[in-house]
């Protein structure tokens, strides 16, 4: 298994990307093909004392870096020689089994769609982050790739999400729910009502109907379907509330000597809870509907998060669900 990695994508590139790739190669048994400026990568590896680890990886040189401020279409226009664009082309040409990047999300969607292409019959690719809930985890799809959606797109998101959760995350019969303002069938706008009807007709998925936002953290479903605008709002609010909650808890325990003594007694439990609430635990999000595995690593990822993302990328590439998505979409069509 060879994973192509954008070495210069993300807030902490290339240092944390290199460290994460070194860990992934050693612990996950994957081969790594890095895209980026070779001289800079070698200098960085020397600073980090991982020259030997870098020597065990391939490097596909390129001359540009695509930043978070660049327009999404830059990946196929002005920055076509960027580490992201070069990596996506390498995947399309069969130089690796999957591609992962912590870089510009919009550019990655554009590049995945235009360079790697979509599965035949898929209307749009979608971000599909794995998020923590009260017991386990769930997938949110679409997490922000498509602000404007049609009902048939949301129906496909449900089918793709169910396939991923079963084959990659190990949930035997994942429950699919539609994010809405109420559980009743008549709730929501036209998009939600038409999507509800289509999702009920989707073959091979366990659709549980509408799910209110307050029920999402409490095991409302294993796959939450939303348009990209709604999904991104859910995603960002979810992350912010989790961080605010942890800050509040820290304040309670650190605000007095009594609290500090109590914190010492439940330290391991608090550490476990913090890990369970941390969205970085899952590393990032697959771009579902792409003809080959493309994975978005969290932009602020540190080495451990990069390694987690590459583990999911490996599992995604090995799962065979891309062909299953194609079959499911063709049946629905």
C-alpha positions as CSV (number, residue, x, y, z in Angstrom):
1,X,0.0,0.0,0.0
2,X,1.5,3.3,-1.1
3,X,0.0,6.6,0.1
4,X,0.8,9.8,-1.7
5,X,1.1,12.7,0.8
6,X,1.1,16.4,0.2
7,X,4.2,17.3,2.3
8,X,3.4,21.1,2.2
9,X,-0.3,21.1,2.9
10,X,-1.6,22.4,6.3
11,X,-0.6,24.8,9.0
12,X,2.2,22.7,10.4
13,X,3.8,21.5,7.1
14,X,6.3,20.2,6.4
15,X,7.5,19.3,9.9
16,X,4.5,17.6,11.4
17,X,3.6,16.0,8.1
18,X,7.1,14.5,7.9
19,X,6.9,13.2,11.5
20,X,3.5,11.8,11.0
21,X,4.5,10.0,7.8
22,X,7.5,8.6,9.5
23,X,5.3,7.2,12.3
24,X,2.8,5.9,9.8
25,X,5.4,4.1,7.8
26,X,6.8,2.4,10.9
27,X,3.6,1.6,12.7
28,X,1.1,1.1,9.9
29,X,3.3,-0.7,7.3
30,X,2.5,1.7,4.5
31,X,4.9,3.1,1.8
32,X,4.9,6.9,1.5
33,X,5.4,9.0,-1.6
34,X,5.8,12.7,-0.7
35,X,5.2,15.6,-3.0
36,X,7.0,18.8,-2.4
37,X,10.4,20.7,-2.6
38,X,13.0,17.9,-2.2
39,X,15.7,20.2,-0.8
40,X,13.4,21.7,1.8
41,X,12.2,18.3,2.9
42,X,15.8,17.0,3.3
43,X,16.7,20.1,5.3
44,X,13.6,19.7,7.5
45,X,14.3,16.0,8.1
46,X,17.8,16.9,9.2
47,X,16.5,19.4,11.7
48,X,14.1,16.8,13.0
49,X,16.7,14.1,13.1
50,X,14.7,11.8,10.8
51,X,17.0,11.8,7.7
52,X,17.0,8.0,7.7
53,X,13.2,7.9,7.8
54,X,13.0,10.3,4.9
55,X,15.4,8.3,2.9
56,X,13.0,5.4,3.1
57,X,10.3,7.4,1.5
58,X,9.9,8.5,-2.2
59,X,9.8,12.2,-3.1
60,X,8.0,13.5,-6.1
61,X,9.5,17.0,-6.6
62,X,7.4,20.1,-7.4
63,X,8.0,23.8,-7.5
64,X,5.0,25.4,-5.8
65,X,3.0,25.4,-2.6
66,X,-0.7,26.0,-2.5
67,X,-1.8,28.1,0.5
68,X,-5.0,28.4,2.4
69,X,-5.6,31.8,0.8
70,X,-5.4,30.6,-2.8
71,X,-8.6,30.3,-4.8
72,X,-9.8,26.7,-5.0
73,X,-9.3,26.7,-8.8
74,X,-5.6,27.5,-8.4
75,X,-4.9,23.8,-8.1
76,X,-5.7,23.3,-11.8
77,X,-4.6,26.8,-13.0
78,X,-2.0,29.1,-11.4
79,X,-0.7,26.4,-8.9
80,X,-0.8,23.3,-11.2
81,X,2.8,22.5,-10.1
82,X,1.9,22.7,-6.4
83,X,2.5,19.7,-4.1
84,X,-1.3,19.1,-4.0
85,X,-1.8,19.2,-7.7
86,X,1.2,17.0,-8.4
87,X,0.0,14.5,-5.8
88,X,-3.5,14.4,-7.2
89,X,-2.1,13.8,-10.7
90,X,0.2,11.1,-9.4
91,X,-2.9,9.3,-7.9
92,X,-4.8,9.7,-11.1
93,X,-1.9,8.2,-13.0
94,X,-1.6,5.2,-10.7
95,X,1.6,6.1,-8.9
96,X,0.0,5.4,-5.5
97,X,-3.1,3.8,-4.0
98,X,-4.4,6.9,-2.2
99,X,-3.7,10.6,-1.7
100,X,-3.8,12.6,1.6
101,X,-3.4,16.4,2.1
102,X,-3.9,18.8,5.0
103,X,-4.0,21.7,2.6
104,X,-6.7,24.0,1.2
105,X,-10.0,22.2,1.4
106,X,-11.7,23.9,-1.5
107,X,-8.7,23.3,-3.7
108,X,-8.7,19.6,-2.7
109,X,-12.4,19.3,-3.7
110,X,-11.8,21.0,-7.0
111,X,-8.7,18.9,-7.7
112,X,-10.3,15.6,-6.6
113,X,-13.2,16.3,-8.9
114,X,-11.3,17.5,-12.0
115,X,-8.0,15.6,-11.8
116,X,-8.9,12.3,-10.1
117,X,-12.6,12.5,-11.2
118,X,-15.8,11.2,-9.6
119,X,-17.2,7.7,-9.4
120,X,-19.4,7.3,-12.5
121,X,-23.0,8.4,-11.6
122,X,-22.0,10.4,-8.4
123,X,-23.4,13.9,-8.6
124,X,-20.9,15.6,-6.3
125,X,-18.0,14.5,-4.0
126,X,-18.5,15.3,-0.3
127,X,-16.5,15.9,2.8
128,X,-17.3,13.1,5.3
129,X,-15.6,13.8,8.7
130,X,-15.8,11.2,11.5
131,X,-17.0,12.8,14.7
132,X,-17.3,11.7,18.4
133,X,-20.7,11.1,20.0
134,X,-21.8,10.0,23.5
135,X,-21.0,6.3,22.5
136,X,-18.6,5.9,19.7
137,X,-18.6,8.0,16.6
138,X,-20.6,9.1,13.6
139,X,-20.1,10.4,10.1
140,X,-21.2,13.9,9.0
141,X,-21.7,14.1,5.2
142,X,-21.5,16.7,3.6
143,X,-19.2,18.6,6.0
144,X,-18.7,21.5,3.7
145,X,-17.8,20.6,0.1
146,X,-21.2,21.6,-1.4
147,X,-23.0,24.7,-0.1
148,X,-25.9,24.3,-2.4
149,X,-27.3,20.8,-2.9
150,X,-30.2,19.0,-4.6
151,X,-32.2,16.2,-3.0
152,X,-30.6,13.5,-5.2
153,X,-27.2,14.6,-3.9
154,X,-28.2,14.1,-0.3
155,X,-29.6,10.7,-1.1
156,X,-26.2,9.7,-2.6
157,X,-24.4,11.1,0.5
158,X,-26.5,8.7,2.6
159,X,-25.5,5.7,0.5
160,X,-21.8,6.6,0.3
161,X,-21.7,7.3,4.1
162,X,-23.3,4.0,4.9
163,X,-20.8,2.1,2.8
164,X,-17.9,3.8,4.4
165,X,-19.1,3.3,8.0
166,X,-19.7,-0.4,7.3
167,X,-16.5,-1.2,5.4
168,X,-14.0,1.1,7.0
169,X,-15.3,1.9,10.5
170,X,-16.8,-1.6,11.1
171,X,-20.5,-0.8,11.9
172,X,-22.4,-3.7,10.5
173,X,-25.7,-2.0,9.7
174,X,-25.2,1.8,10.0
175,X,-28.2,4.0,10.7
176,X,-28.6,6.9,8.3
177,X,-30.4,10.1,9.4
178,X,-31.2,13.4,7.8
179,X,-30.2,16.5,9.8
180,X,-33.4,18.6,10.2
181,X,-35.2,21.0,12.4
182,X,-37.6,18.4,13.7
183,X,-38.2,14.6,13.5
184,X,-41.6,14.8,11.9
185,X,-41.9,14.2,8.1
186,X,-43.4,17.5,7.4
187,X,-40.6,19.5,9.1
188,X,-37.9,21.4,7.2
189,X,-37.7,23.1,3.8
190,X,-38.3,21.7,0.4
191,X,-34.8,20.3,0.2
192,X,-35.2,18.4,3.4
193,X,-38.7,17.1,2.6
194,X,-37.7,15.8,-0.9
195,X,-34.4,14.4,0.4
196,X,-36.3,12.5,3.1
197,X,-38.5,10.8,0.5
198,X,-35.5,9.9,-1.6
199,X,-33.5,8.5,1.3
200,X,-36.4,6.3,2.2
201,X,-36.2,4.7,-1.2
202,X,-32.4,4.1,-1.2
203,X,-31.6,0.4,-1.5
204,X,-29.4,-1.2,1.1
205,X,-29.4,1.5,3.8
206,X,-31.1,1.6,7.2
207,X,-32.7,5.1,7.1
208,X,-34.1,6.3,10.4
209,X,-35.6,9.6,9.2
210,X,-35.0,13.1,10.4
211,X,-32.6,13.8,13.3
212,X,-32.6,17.0,15.2
213,X,-29.2,18.7,15.9
214,X,-29.5,18.2,19.7
215,X,-29.8,14.4,19.1
216,X,-26.7,14.1,17.0
217,X,-24.2,13.9,19.9
218,X,-26.5,11.3,21.6
219,X,-26.4,8.5,19.1
220,X,-29.1,10.0,16.8
221,X,-27.6,8.0,13.8
222,X,-24.3,6.6,12.6
223,X,-24.4,8.7,9.4
224,X,-25.8,12.3,9.5
225,X,-26.7,13.6,6.0
226,X,-26.7,17.3,5.4
227,X,-26.1,19.8,2.6
228,X,-22.6,21.3,2.9
229,X,-23.7,24.6,4.4
230,X,-25.7,23.0,7.2
231,X,-23.0,20.3,7.7
232,X,-20.2,22.8,8.0
233,X,-22.2,24.8,10.6
234,X,-22.8,21.6,12.6
235,X,-19.1,20.6,12.3
236,X,-17.7,24.0,13.4
237,X,-20.2,24.4,16.3
238,X,-19.6,20.8,17.4
239,X,-15.8,21.5,17.6
240,X,-16.3,24.8,19.3
241,X,-18.7,23.5,22.0
242,X,-16.3,20.6,22.7
243,X,-13.4,22.9,23.2
244,X,-15.5,25.4,25.3
245,X,-16.7,22.5,27.5
246,X,-13.2,21.3,28.2
247,X,-12.1,24.8,29.1
248,X,-15.0,25.1,31.5
249,X,-14.1,21.8,33.1
250,X,-10.5,22.8,33.4
251,X,-11.6,26.1,35.1
252,X,-13.7,24.2,37.6
253,X,-10.8,21.9,38.6
254,X,-8.0,24.5,38.5
255,X,-9.9,27.3,40.2
256,X,-9.3,26.2,43.8
257,X,-7.1,23.9,45.9
258,X,-10.1,21.6,46.4
259,X,-10.6,21.4,42.7
260,X,-7.0,20.6,42.1
261,X,-7.1,17.8,44.6
262,X,-10.3,16.5,42.9
263,X,-8.6,16.7,39.5
264,X,-5.7,14.6,40.6
265,X,-8.2,11.9,41.7
266,X,-10.0,11.8,38.3
267,X,-7.1,12.7,36.0
268,X,-7.1,9.5,34.0
269,X,-10.9,9.8,33.5
270,X,-10.6,13.4,32.3
271,X,-7.8,12.5,30.0
272,X,-10.0,9.7,28.5
273,X,-12.9,12.1,28.1
274,X,-10.8,14.7,26.4
275,X,-9.5,12.1,23.9
276,X,-13.1,10.9,23.2
277,X,-14.2,14.5,22.5
278,X,-11.2,15.3,20.3
279,X,-12.2,15.3,16.6
280,X,-8.4,15.1,15.8
281,X,-8.6,11.5,17.0
282,X,-9.9,10.5,13.6
283,X,-7.4,12.6,11.6
284,X,-9.7,14.1,9.0
285,X,-12.2,13.2,6.4
286,X,-12.5,11.1,3.2
287,X,-13.7,12.9,0.1
288,X,-16.5,10.5,-0.7
289,X,-17.5,10.0,-4.3
290,X,-14.0,10.4,-5.8
291,X,-12.9,7.7,-8.2
292,X,-9.8,6.9,-6.1
293,X,-9.2,7.4,-2.4
294,X,-8.6,11.1,-1.5
295,X,-8.4,12.0,2.2
296,X,-8.5,15.5,3.8
297,X,-6.2,15.7,6.9
298,X,-7.1,18.3,9.5
299,X,-5.4,21.6,8.5
300,X,-3.9,22.1,12.0
301,X,-2.8,18.4,12.3
302,X,0.2,17.5,14.4
303,X,2.2,14.3,13.8
304,X,-0.2,12.0,15.7
305,X,-3.2,13.3,13.8
306,X,-1.4,12.8,10.5
307,X,-0.7,9.2,11.5
308,X,-4.4,8.7,12.4
309,X,-5.4,10.1,9.1
310,X,-3.1,7.9,7.2
311,X,-4.4,4.9,9.0
312,X,-8.0,5.7,7.9
313,X,-6.6,6.5,4.4
314,X,-5.1,3.0,4.3
315,X,-8.3,1.3,5.5
316,X,-10.3,3.4,3.0
317,X,-8.1,2.3,0.1
318,X,-8.2,-1.4,1.2
319,X,-12.0,-1.5,1.8
320,X,-13.1,-1.7,-1.8
321,X,-16.0,0.7,-1.1
322,X,-15.4,2.9,-4.1
323,X,-16.6,0.1,-6.4
324,X,-19.5,-0.6,-4.0
325,X,-20.5,3.1,-4.2
326,X,-20.5,2.8,-8.0
327,X,-22.8,-0.2,-7.9
328,X,-25.1,1.4,-5.4
329,X,-25.4,4.6,-7.4
330,X,-26.1,2.7,-10.6
331,X,-28.8,0.7,-8.9
332,X,-30.4,3.9,-7.6
333,X,-30.2,5.5,-11.1
